[in-house]
Every structure is written in C-alpha cells, then in structure tokens.
C-alpha cells in the first residue's frame, strides 16, 4: 500500500516525533549517515542538538500530513527545503546516502514490529521526501546564496544592533520575507533574520538583531560584528504580507520583530492610498523602542499609519544613558505601559483587521492567544514560524 497505508505512516511519524522520545532514532540516523558518507559531517555545525531537533520536527510534520492524506503543503515545503539546502553545499551523492541511512535507521529502530507493509511505507515515504528535495535542488539554476560586506554597525541599545551590508549582487525579496544568514564568527550556523528595508536594486540591505540570552549567533553579531566582515545570505523565505485590498491592518512588533513590519510599512509608502495601519511597537524598557524616530518620520508623512509605543516598565534602567535617545518629537500615540498582549487587547479584538505579529515566540504566542480569546478570527492572524 505504501503511501496509502495510513497505519504504517502513523508508526513512522510516532517513531520520529520528539514529543514521543525520538532522540535515539535521530541520533542513530546521523551517526549512520556520517559513517557511510564522511563528507556529510563537514556540512553541519559541531553541536548537532539543534539540527537533530529541527530534523525530527520537520519529518514528523511531513509524515503527519501524509497520514492525513494532504500532499500540497508537504510538496511545497520539501521543494523549498531542497532549494535552500544548496547553500550548505549538498550534492546529489548526499541525497543518495541520506536515503540509505534513513531507511536503515527506521528498519533498525522498528525491528520488533517490522513487516512488509511497514517496509513499503518507509521506502515510499523516504523516497518521496528525498526525491522532492533532490529534484527541486537540481532544477534550481540560480546561485544558492549571496555574499555581502558589513559597511555599518550601530549599537542601538545594549541588546540590539543595526547592521547594514553592501551585497555583491542585489538580493530580491518580497517585503515581510526573511533570509538565513551565516556570519564569520559562527561558520555553518545559519540564523533567521528579516531585512528591515525593502529590496534594494543597488544591493544594500539592513538587519536589526537582538542579542538573545544563550544565543551564540545573536550574541556574536551584536558584540563582535565589525565593518568589513563578510556575511552569507540565503535566498528568501516566508509569506508575511499586507493585502492592500484586504481591509485595515493591525501590526504588533516586539523588539526586533519590528524589522519585517517596518519593511512592509516602507513598501506601502510607495502608494498614494493604503489601508489604515496601526502598529504597536513594544520593548522591555522605553529605551528599547530603538526605532521610534524612524517610525515618527514615516507616520508624519503618511496619515494612514498610527504608532503606539509600549514598554513593560515605565522608566529606563541606568545603562540607557550609554545609548542613543530614542524619543521622537511629539506626534505618535502616548506610550503605554504593560505587556504587549494586554495593551493591544485593551483596544478590542481587532477582528475586522488583517493582523500581523512579529517578535519572540513567547510574545507571538501570547498575543495571538489573547486576540483569539477576544474574538479575532485565527485565520486573519499572520506570523512567521515560531521554530526554525
């Protein structure tokens, strides 16, 4: 039965599901793969924990979609994954050995219950996943990445940097999309970043990066980036967008989650008529609202944009004086104090708006839940994936 055997596909899905304890299977898969193809190991970072988790989550989701007999989204996802993996230097040989290792790992892990039906479903599911990635990668003729040089690094706050680069060639992306970035301090560790300006035909690009506690890459970017550093960027991903014919818009940005929303707002300034956009921009302290002057400039010339600053605390810490003053001239809404989810929902459920939420996973989850609890339709809420 192969891909039509939903019971066998459930067994495979449960075997790789991290929530059901798939650590040993995933570890054995990578060990087997590296043993039969030593060239693969150099494609991955020394610490494999995050990679194993991402792989397990991705395969679990794909198999779950196959169990539900839904093919469209897995096909799109796997094709995009194949195109994106070209940036790592993945070759056709690597796909061959990956297929061999994954089949063997499932067979060994499920040996007590292995039968012809499970073998056929495993073979077909693995062949589908590998085949879609391989085919999409082989069909893509454009370059897999774009390199650029850091031309400016601004420490906007203690935890936030604004980094501007000049790319070797223009990188074209839709407003609201994100890219993966590799920096010289951490080779082979790619981090998701959203450009904070629309695509520039001259090759300029800007990122806002917040140093996350325990985050090796973000901490290195904020603390160690120097003019002249060479960065590598992947092709763009994501579908965050504003439908100009879809009604008014609510945007909620936590810290550097502002970047993709700022890009969307800047892109809207090209048009004479736009839907009304209300942006809530939040940070821990008032000084963390690092881009209020830019937002004030945009709002002062575009009456369709309203901006409400929000901070969890009402006063700045002592170290705020070491960084630029972020207070704009009068013209924005009065700054509110509290958690973003609470402040946003004080104004109602925003159910008649297109809703875009960007920021840390906890903030996005809390704000989305609060809006839905107030009555906002879940299908009108957009945000980027909460896990990479």
Beta strands, then each sheet from edge to edge (+ up, - down):
strand 1: 145-155
strand 2: 160-167
strand 3: 179-182
strand 4: 191-193
strand 5: 204-210
strand 6: 230-234
strand 7: 249-254
strand 8: 277-283
strand 9: 305-311
strand 10: 333-337
strand 11: 354-358
strand 12: 381-382
sheet 1: 4+ 3- 6+ 1- 2+ 5-
sheet 2: 10+ 9+ 8+ 7+ 11+ 12+
end
